[in-house]
Amino acid sequence: QVQLVESGGGLVQAGGSLRLSCAVSGSIVGVNVMGWHRQAPGKQREFVALITVGGSTNYADSVEGRFTISRDNAKNAVYLQMNSLKPEDTAKYYCAHYSSPMIWGQGTLVTVSS
């Protein structure tokens, strides 16, 4: 059973940076797609970024150019580097294992103050 554990969230001022990590119990070598989603208070969970096994990436328009997703298959980990953070980036961030059904971590909270 694959389990995902996120870390790296916290409180940061607008314009600052954070790096989120997702530790995967179980190999991700054969997992085609891993990603990050987020859910702000009172809103639905939304897509943030994904990365394929070949390293191709895709980003939500709202984070394009500011966030970078990466993966380390040897360490069974996925990362999200977040730069130029804005208050509207405040949310709980979830790592996602794109399988059927999707597997989610417990989330890590990111709060961006203005």
Disulfide bonds with the S-S distance in Angstrom:
Cys22-Cys95 2.12
